[in-house]
Amino acid sequence: MIVSIEKALEKAVEVLKNGKIVVAPTDTLYGMLADATNEEVVRRLYTIRRPSGKPFLILIPDETWIDKLCLELPKEYENLLKVEGLTLILKTSCGKFSYINRGSLAARIPRRGFIKELLKRFAKPVVAPSVNPEGKKPAETISEAVKYFGEKVALYVDAGEIKGEPSTILDLKEGIKIVREGKVKKEEIEKILNRKL
């Protein structure tokens, strides 16, 4: 089912609660969203989106989920959590959600738009890979997304064409390392931390 973004919020929350997959705009590109606390739907998403089993990043509604997911965020990096479009790979101190937790988790808090509202209403984290079969180009429109995944996705939220950059991924497990430079540039991160990387 395809719905326009203006009418999608309630429906998207309902679909996520029912353990199904939603394609919707995130704070970077279109994402394939599924309830991160529901093992069955996460495993299903792995099957259709990422057979290699490489970890998905998760989008969290707010800071309280850092503790709920047993994520270790060093004090000197807390400011990075507030940066739009920055995903942090953090060590985990417990085995909760072992189907997505491999000793670490990549997480970010969306700061604006539909995805921020959706997470606020849903009140749980979602896994959110980009909308493409492994190795293909991310979908920039809903028609591309439908071509890729068709009936395997329960709801498509149409926000027109989205040509964004993926998030920048920072690994904070041991010190700090840029894994992927995307929306947030190295210089910006250096400015926030007040040191060179």
Backbone as CSV, one residue per row, in Angstrom:
resi,resn,N_x,N_y,N_z,CA_x,CA_y,CA_z,C_x,C_y,C_z
1,MET,0.837,-1.190,0.000,0.000,0.000,0.000,0.882,1.253,0.000
2,ILE,0.534,2.224,-0.858,1.288,3.485,-0.917,0.407,4.599,-0.353
3,VAL,0.950,5.384,0.583,0.198,6.534,1.093,1.091,7.769,1.023
4,SER,0.444,8.940,0.890,1.238,10.178,0.860,1.689,10.495,2.277
5,ILE,2.779,11.225,2.383,3.387,11.494,3.687,2.436,12.218,4.638
6,GLU,1.559,13.070,4.072,0.631,13.840,4.921,-0.335,12.928,5.690
7,LYS,-0.644,11.766,5.104,-1.667,10.897,5.718,-1.057,9.660,6.375
8,ALA,0.265,9.641,6.484,0.922,8.351,6.762,1.232,8.045,8.222
9,LEU,1.260,9.050,9.086,1.840,8.834,10.415,1.152,7.717,11.212
10,GLU,-0.181,7.858,11.382,-0.920,6.847,12.175,-0.770,5.454,11.565
11,LYS,-0.913,5.421,10.252,-0.864,4.135,9.540,0.506,3.478,9.715
12,ALA,1.566,4.270,9.591,2.925,3.723,9.709,3.159,3.158,11.110
13,VAL,2.687,3.864,12.134,2.829,3.373,13.520,2.102,2.040,13.678
14,GLU,0.894,1.984,13.137,0.079,0.756,13.231,0.787,-0.431,12.539
15,VAL,1.331,-0.192,11.344,2.002,-1.251,10.585,3.240,-1.749,11.349
16,LEU,4.007,-0.820,11.914,5.187,-1.203,12.695,4.788,-2.030,13.917
17,LYS,3.718,-1.604,14.597,3.247,-2.336,15.789,2.805,-3.749,15.426
18,ASN,2.331,-3.917,14.190,1.879,-5.242,13.731,3.024,-6.108,13.216
19,GLY,4.254,-5.651,13.410,5.402,-6.472,13.026,5.613,-6.552,11.520
20,LYS,5.275,-5.436,10.833,5.484,-5.428,9.377,6.499,-4.337,9.007
21,ILE,6.874,-4.328,7.725,7.933,-3.421,7.253,7.335,-2.196,6.558
22,VAL,7.909,-1.028,6.854,7.464,0.241,6.266,8.642,0.870,5.526
23,VAL,8.406,1.346,4.303,9.402,2.182,3.615,8.958,3.627,3.801
24,ALA,9.848,4.453,4.368,9.488,5.843,4.655,10.738,6.713,4.629
25,PRO,10.543,8.046,4.487,11.717,8.920,4.517,12.326,8.953,5.913
26,THR,13.649,8.899,5.990,14.325,9.086,7.277,14.952,10.478,7.255
27,ASP,15.919,10.709,8.125,16.583,12.018,8.136,17.700,12.079,7.090
28,THR,17.882,10.991,6.328,18.869,11.005,5.236,18.191,10.586,3.935
29,LEU,17.959,9.284,3.756,17.340,8.744,2.535,16.030,8.056,2.897
30,TYR,15.407,7.392,1.917,14.319,6.476,2.266,14.919,5.312,3.048
31,GLY,14.179,4.818,4.045,14.664,3.686,4.835,13.626,2.578,4.892
32,MET,14.088,1.358,5.119,13.183,0.220,5.352,13.089,0.055,6.862
33,LEU,11.941,0.386,7.407,11.801,0.449,8.859,11.093,-0.785,9.406
34,ALA,11.636,-1.298,10.512,10.992,-2.416,11.213,11.286,-2.258,12.700
35,ASP,10.361,-2.704,13.534,10.490,-2.619,14.988,11.752,-3.358,15.447
36,ALA,12.718,-2.615,15.977,14.001,-3.216,16.369,13.859,-4.164,17.557
37,THR,12.734,-4.068,18.281,12.548,-4.940,19.449,11.803,-6.231,19.092
38,ASN,11.454,-6.370,17.811,10.701,-7.544,17.354,11.632,-8.443,16.523
39,GLU,12.110,-9.513,17.157,13.117,-10.355,16.507,12.629,-10.936,15.182
40,GLU,11.384,-11.341,15.141,10.851,-12.009,13.940,10.904,-11.095,12.713
41,VAL,10.444,-9.841,12.884,10.421,-8.937,11.728,11.840,-8.513,11.336
42,VAL,12.726,-8.372,12.318,14.117,-8.018,11.992,14.761,-9.137,11.175
43,ARG,14.513,-10.383,11.578,15.074,-11.522,10.827,14.505,-11.575,9.408
44,ARG,13.218,-11.249,9.287,12.590,-11.237,7.954,13.224,-10.155,7.077
45,LEU,13.489,-8.999,7.683,14.111,-7.898,6.942,15.523,-8.287,6.485
46,TYR,16.255,-8.993,7.341,17.580,-9.488,6.925,17.463,-10.361,5.679
47,THR,16.483,-11.247,5.671,16.304,-12.166,4.544,16.095,-11.417,3.238
48,ILE,15.236,-10.372,3.273,14.915,-9.690,2.010,15.880,-8.559,1.674
49,ARG,16.519,-7.979,2.696,17.330,-6.780,2.437,18.838,-7.031,2.528
50,ARG,19.258,-7.872,3.453,20.695,-8.010,3.649,21.069,-9.446,4.031
51,PRO,21.037,-10.346,3.026,21.343,-11.759,3.290,22.738,-11.986,3.885
52,SER,23.662,-11.035,3.665,25.021,-11.198,4.208,25.034,-11.143,5.737
53,GLY,23.942,-10.572,6.323,23.866,-10.509,7.786,24.668,-9.383,8.411
54,LYS,25.234,-8.471,7.566,25.948,-7.320,8.142,24.972,-6.514,9.004
55,PRO,25.448,-5.979,10.143,24.513,-5.334,11.079,23.745,-4.160,10.465
56,PHE,22.461,-4.034,10.854,21.641,-2.872,10.497,21.934,-1.754,11.493
57,LEU,21.794,-0.506,11.042,21.828,0.565,12.032,20.413,0.753,12.572
58,ILE,20.329,1.337,13.764,19.003,1.567,14.332,18.796,3.052,14.611
59,LEU,17.536,3.468,14.483,17.150,4.835,14.797,16.401,4.790,16.116
60,ILE,16.819,5.640,17.059,16.190,5.610,18.380,15.431,6.908,18.635
61,PRO,14.317,6.818,19.396,13.497,8.016,19.609,14.192,9.101,20.424
62,ASP,14.989,8.702,21.425,15.626,9.706,22.300,16.774,9.075,23.082
63,GLU,17.422,9.916,23.899,18.618,9.503,24.651,18.368,8.350,25.621
64,THR,17.129,8.200,26.107,16.865,7.160,27.120,17.184,5.765,26.581
65,TRP,17.143,5.632,25.257,17.393,4.304,24.657,18.873,3.921,24.673
66,ILE,19.750,4.864,24.932,21.178,4.535,25.073,21.331,3.526,26.223
67,ASP,20.685,3.829,27.357,20.737,2.910,28.508,19.915,1.651,28.270
68,LYS,18.715,1.815,27.691,17.833,0.653,27.492,18.476,-0.390,26.585
69,LEU,19.326,0.055,25.663,19.995,-0.873,24.744,21.400,-1.250,25.233
70,CYS,21.715,-0.834,26.480,23.036,-1.112,27.094,24.185,-0.560,26.254
71,LEU,23.993,0.600,25.656,25.057,1.188,24.832,26.018,1.987,25.701
72,GLU,27.297,1.852,25.415,28.311,2.587,26.175,28.739,3.816,25.372
73,LEU,28.304,4.981,25.855,28.652,6.238,25.174,29.604,7.030,26.070
74,PRO,30.897,7.082,25.714,31.846,7.836,26.535,31.414,9.303,26.656
75,LYS,31.591,9.846,27.866,31.125,11.196,28.162,31.602,12.247,27.144
76,GLU,32.870,12.122,26.724,33.408,13.162,25.822,32.755,13.138,24.436
77,TYR,31.978,12.080,24.137,31.334,11.991,22.819,29.818,12.221,22.879
78,GLU,29.309,12.569,24.058,27.848,12.722,24.192,27.274,13.758,23.230
79,ASN,28.042,14.830,22.965,27.583,15.882,22.042,27.307,15.355,20.641
80,LEU,28.040,14.309,20.253,27.884,13.769,18.887,26.492,13.179,18.663
81,LEU,25.843,12.792,19.748,24.502,12.216,19.664,23.497,13.243,19.133
82,LYS,23.825,14.515,19.318,22.896,15.592,18.928,23.084,16.026,17.475
83,VAL,24.088,15.470,16.805,24.391,15.918,15.435,23.497,15.182,14.433
84,GLU,22.769,15.978,13.654,21.872,15.389,12.646,22.681,14.644,11.575
85,GLY,22.238,13.425,11.251,22.896,12.680,10.169,24.181,11.983,10.585
86,LEU,24.378,11.800,11.906,25.584,11.133,12.403,25.187,9.860,13.156
87,THR,25.688,8.727,12.667,25.410,7.432,13.299,26.639,7.009,14.104
88,LEU,26.408,6.578,15.336,27.511,6.193,16.217,27.516,4.688,16.461
89,ILE,28.663,4.043,16.243,28.789,2.625,16.596,29.321,2.570,18.023
90,LEU,28.505,1.986,18.910,28.843,1.964,20.332,28.920,0.531,20.850
91,LYS,29.816,0.321,21.796,29.914,-0.993,22.441,28.664,-1.241,23.269
92,THR,28.267,-2.504,23.380,27.130,-2.836,24.241,27.647,-3.617,25.451
93,SER,26.980,-3.379,26.587,27.448,-4.022,27.816,26.524,-5.147,28.266
94,CYS,25.582,-5.545,27.379,24.721,-6.683,27.725,24.294,-7.388,26.430
95,GLY,23.676,-8.533,26.578,23.307,-9.320,25.395,21.881,-9.092,24.918
96,LYS,21.253,-8.021,25.409,19.876,-7.710,24.981,19.812,-7.580,23.465
97,PHE,18.704,-7.995,22.886,18.507,-7.874,21.432,19.666,-8.508,20.660
98,SER,20.003,-9.731,21.028,21.191,-10.395,20.447,21.087,-10.559,18.928
99,TYR,19.872,-10.512,18.386,19.686,-10.655,16.930,20.144,-9.407,16.171
100,ILE,20.315,-8.259,16.867,20.908,-7.083,16.203,22.189,-6.641,16.904
101,ASN,22.415,-7.147,18.096,23.549,-6.706,18.906,24.704,-7.692,18.751
102,ARG,25.776,-7.240,18.109,26.957,-8.123,17.945,28.104,-7.617,18.813
103,GLY,27.777,-7.230,20.038,28.803,-6.636,20.894,28.883,-5.126,20.695
104,SER,28.177,-4.668,19.661,28.069,-3.219,19.415,26.808,-2.963,18.598
105,LEU,26.386,-1.706,18.591,25.219,-1.298,17.795,25.498,0.064,17.179
106,ALA,25.021,0.258,15.958,25.120,1.569,15.299,23.780,2.271,15.467
107,ALA,23.799,3.440,16.129,22.533,4.110,16.441,22.616,5.604,16.171
108,ARG,21.443,6.187,15.859,21.369,7.647,15.803,19.952,8.096,16.164
109,ILE,19.850,9.361,16.560,18.558,9.951,16.907,18.187,10.940,15.797
110,PRO,17.163,10.638,14.997,16.739,11.619,13.982,16.248,12.896,14.647
111,ARG,16.620,14.024,14.073,16.345,15.311,14.715,15.198,16.083,14.078
112,ARG,14.662,15.581,12.954,13.604,16.378,12.304,12.763,15.488,11.393
113,GLY,11.655,16.080,10.933,10.852,15.461,9.879,9.978,14.302,10.303
114,PHE,9.472,13.628,9.294,8.518,12.524,9.482,9.069,11.453,10.416
115,ILE,10.331,11.082,10.249,10.910,9.978,11.024,10.978,10.328,12.513
116,LYS,11.240,11.594,12.816,11.281,12.021,14.228,9.893,11.862,14.853
117,GLU,8.869,12.318,14.120,7.482,12.192,14.609,7.078,10.726,14.755
118,LEU,7.461,9.935,13.766,7.109,8.509,13.774,7.707,7.814,15.005
119,LEU,8.980,8.078,15.271,9.635,7.442,16.422,9.022,7.911,17.736
120,LYS,8.634,9.186,17.781,8.007,9.729,18.993,6.695,8.988,19.265
121,ARG,5.895,8.795,18.223,4.606,8.094,18.373,4.805,6.601,18.655
122,PHE,5.736,6.009,17.939,5.974,4.561,18.062,6.649,4.238,19.401
123,ALA,7.480,5.172,19.880,8.146,5.075,21.191,9.060,3.859,21.337
124,LYS,9.594,3.407,20.210,10.558,2.301,20.223,11.552,2.524,19.083
125,PRO,12.736,1.900,19.151,13.680,2.062,18.041,13.269,1.231,16.825
126,VAL,13.751,1.639,15.656,13.528,0.859,14.434,14.874,0.564,13.776
127,VAL,14.976,-0.599,13.133,16.135,-0.806,12.252,15.796,-0.077,10.963
128,ALA,16.821,0.467,10.290,16.513,1.368,9.173,17.562,1.331,8.064
129,PRO,17.752,0.173,7.413,18.671,0.173,6.270,18.082,0.966,5.103
130,SER,18.935,1.387,4.170,18.430,2.075,2.980,17.627,1.077,2.134
131,VAL,16.850,1.630,1.185,15.891,0.815,0.434,16.531,0.291,-0.849
132,ASN,17.233,-0.817,-0.740,17.847,-1.440,-1.914,18.297,-2.849,-1.559
133,PRO,18.220,-3.766,-2.528,18.833,-5.067,-2.309,20.340,-4.857,-2.148
134,GLU,20.972,-5.705,-1.372,22.401,-5.558,-1.104,23.180,-5.345,-2.398
135,GLY,24.025,-4.300,-2.401,24.871,-4.065,-3.574,24.246,-3.177,-4.641
136,LYS,22.932,-2.888,-4.543,22.275,-2.007,-5.526,22.187,-0.585,-4.988
137,LYS,21.790,0.344,-5.882,21.685,1.755,-5.521,20.420,1.997,-4.668
138,PRO,20.531,2.796,-3.590,19.333,3.078,-2.781,18.224,3.747,-3.605
139,ALA,16.993,3.339,-3.346,15.837,3.929,-4.035,15.693,5.398,-3.642
140,GLU,15.458,6.237,-4.670,15.257,7.673,-4.407,13.781,8.052,-4.541
141,THR,12.983,7.130,-5.101,11.539,7.366,-5.225,10.803,6.103,-4.771
142,ILE,9.507,6.274,-4.497,8.709,5.120,-4.065,8.552,4.116,-5.208
143,SER,8.477,4.596,-6.452,8.335,3.629,-7.550,9.579,2.743,-7.655
144,GLU,10.766,3.309,-7.420,11.989,2.477,-7.398,11.924,1.471,-6.246
145,ALA,11.456,1.937,-5.081,11.354,1.063,-3.906,10.405,-0.108,-4.179
146,VAL,9.264,0.202,-4.810,8.281,-0.848,-5.120,8.863,-1.851,-6.112
147,LYS,9.615,-1.357,-7.099,10.277,-2.267,-8.052,11.202,-3.233,-7.328
148,TYR,11.917,-2.726,-6.331,12.845,-3.565,-5.576,12.123,-4.606,-4.708
149,PHE,11.092,-4.143,-3.972,10.565,-5.004,-2.893,9.088,-5.359,-2.974
150,GLY,8.335,-4.669,-3.834,6.932,-5.046,-4.069,6.141,-5.353,-2.807
151,GLU,5.511,-6.528,-2.802,4.603,-6.940,-1.721,5.312,-7.279,-0.417
152,LYS,6.640,-7.360,-0.453,7.372,-7.725,0.781,7.315,-6.603,1.820
153,VAL,6.964,-5.403,1.354,6.815,-4.252,2.249,5.329,-3.958,2.392
154,ALA,4.866,-3.771,3.648,3.427,-3.578,3.890,2.960,-2.166,3.563
155,LEU,3.838,-1.174,3.779,3.428,0.212,3.588,4.579,1.034,3.010
156,TYR,4.269,1.792,1.962,5.234,2.727,1.367,4.737,4.146,1.629
157,VAL,5.581,4.968,2.245,5.214,6.361,2.523,5.901,7.242,1.484
158,ASP,5.089,7.884,0.641,5.621,8.635,-0.497,5.890,10.089,-0.123
159,ALA,7.173,10.461,-0.156,7.561,11.853,0.124,8.239,12.455,-1.107
160,GLY,7.891,11.933,-2.290,8.519,12.431,-3.513,9.933,11.893,-3.644
161,GLU,10.724,12.568,-4.482,12.101,12.103,-4.709,12.997,12.552,-3.547
162,ILE,13.798,11.638,-3.034,14.754,12.002,-1.979,16.158,11.645,-2.445
163,LYS,16.931,12.688,-2.733,18.330,12.468,-3.128,19.170,12.977,-1.972
164,GLY,19.423,12.121,-1.021,20.203,12.565,0.133,21.539,11.860,0.166
165,GLU,22.317,12.227,1.148,23.543,11.480,1.404,23.253,10.564,2.577
166,PRO,23.855,9.378,2.611,23.662,8.535,3.782,24.297,9.194,5.000
167,SER,23.979,8.668,6.169,24.567,9.234,7.380,26.069,8.950,7.410
168,THR,26.781,9.776,8.143,28.196,9.501,8.430,28.224,8.506,9.589
169,ILE,29.083,7.494,9.488,29.163,6.496,10.564,30.499,6.643,11.286
170,LEU,30.394,6.831,12.608,31.581,6.978,13.456,31.680,5.781,14.384
171,ASP,32.819,5.140,14.399,33.034,4.005,15.293,33.672,4.517,16.592
172,LEU,32.927,4.360,17.695,33.432,4.834,18.992,33.769,3.677,19.934
173,LYS,33.929,2.476,19.376,34.198,1.323,20.252,35.568,1.420,20.917
174,GLU,36.569,1.765,20.133,37.926,1.956,20.681,38.405,3.293,20.127
175,GLY,38.353,4.330,20.919,38.718,5.644,20.382,37.658,6.112,19.399
176,ILE,38.091,6.722,18.289,37.122,7.276,17.322,37.647,7.107,15.899
177,LYS,36.765,6.583,15.022,37.187,6.337,13.644,36.002,6.553,12.697
178,ILE,36.237,7.251,11.583,35.160,7.431,10.598,35.100,6.179,9.722
179,VAL,33.956,5.494,9.770,33.773,4.277,8.964,33.235,4.650,7.584
180,ARG,32.327,5.644,7.563,31.763,6.108,6.290,31.508,7.607,6.415
181,GLU,32.065,8.375,5.499,31.780,9.814,5.502,30.583,10.060,4.602
182,GLY,29.544,10.629,5.169,28.330,10.903,4.403,27.901,12.331,4.655
183,LYS,26.719,12.465,5.265,26.105,13.772,5.479,26.980,14.724,6.321
184,VAL,27.608,14.192,7.356,28.422,15.034,8.239,29.899,14.861,7.864
185,LYS,30.551,15.971,7.566,31.940,15.890,7.097,32.931,15.842,8.275
186,LYS,34.089,15.295,7.965,35.146,15.140,8.975,35.433,16.459,9.715
187,GLU,35.504,17.562,8.962,35.816,18.870,9.567,34.781,19.257,10.629
188,GLU,33.500,18.951,10.330,32.441,19.289,11.304,32.644,18.520,12.604
189,ILE,32.989,17.239,12.462,33.197,16.403,13.655,34.391,16.923,14.451
190,GLU,35.445,17.293,13.743,36.641,17.832,14.418,36.312,19.115,15.173
191,LYS,35.452,19.946,14.568,35.054,21.203,15.213,34.281,20.934,16.510
192,ILE,33.349,19.976,16.455,32.552,19.647,17.643,33.448,19.118,18.763
193,LEU,34.378,18.245,18.389,35.255,17.623,19.396,36.455,18.502,19.753
194,ASN,36.656,19.543,18.938,37.781,20.441,19.148,39.135,19.719,19.088
195,ARG,39.229,18.801,18.145,40.529,18.133,17.906,40.542,17.457,16.545
196,LYS,41.723,17.135,16.075,41.878,16.484,14.764,41.559,14.991,14.874
197,LEU,41.059,14.438,13.775,40.795,12.986,13.740,41.868,12.299,12.906
